[in-house]
Amino acid sequence: MSTVFSNVDRLGLADVWWVDLTTGETGGRGAGARGGEGFALPEHPGTAPLVVDRDGFHLLISDGERGTSFEASWTERDGRVGRLDALITLPPGHESLNVVIPWSDERFNFTSKHQARPATGALVVGDRRWEIGGDAWGVLDVGRGRWPEEITWNWGGGAGRIGEHVIGLQVGAKWTDGTGFTENGVLLDGRLTKLGRELHWDYEWDAPMQPWHVVDPGGQLDVVLTPRYDKHSKVEGHKRGSETHQVFGTWAGWLVPDDGERVAFDALQGFAEEARQRW
């Protein structure tokens, strides 16, 4: 499942989306406002709650000592009441990937990617309840910047326990091409190894349920995502539009941290996407 709270000047948007990967059932709801009215962002991320409460949709995202909490309530299209109460915990010493991508003197983006953070809580829709815990992991994506009017990006991640270790993946591409910076890295037990090279992505836009292969040409990462579900979204407009294939499945392959030996894994839960945006 996922939540979004964003303000891109022309539009404020918040939503909750969920999918049952065993049945393919999906649901959720959102709210938006032209011009971003009512979607206030603090000057410094994480210093004030993000709140939206309109049209029967409520979402509260707040940061505290234990981590980041999510509280939401809504009504599904079929009338069922939905509720989310989740905590993405922050273990002591757990590291994140933070980078500023400079496109020009006037265009840039700061992104803070948090992978492999333990998640707890529950999602309730009508009389169904999904417990969040055990081998459940949260991903946080915080971004602030001034974007170009058209952009395409790849993003992917994953997490899981392999023996005594916790593995995390953070990979991206396209939007960083030519800048000399990347948002790529791997986590081993909360310790980040930054991958400064652009990764090679091999997949088919028109066949997103085929495997997605991501390779570090420097030899520190070689992984394949086998999809189970494709979240395809498309919004067409005269001057603005958006289309994304975001696939969910399992990663298999290997990684090499800076201070260790190769670690192989399979059945690592995760996702990958290509997003094409015309703001």
CORURQUI-V712959 format. One record per helix or strand. SS is the DSSP state (~ for helix, > for strand). FROM is the first residue (numbers start at 0). TO is the last residue. If there is no record, write none. Layout:
ss: (SS;SS)
from: (FROM;FROM)
to: (TO;TO)
This chain:
ss: (>;>;>;>;>;>;>;>;>;>;>;>;>;>;>;>;~;>;>;>;>)
from: (1;10;25;49;56;66;80;96;107;127;136;149;164;183;190;198;204;211;220;240;261)
to: (6;18;33;53;62;74;88;101;124;131;145;161;172;187;194;201;206;215;234;255;277)
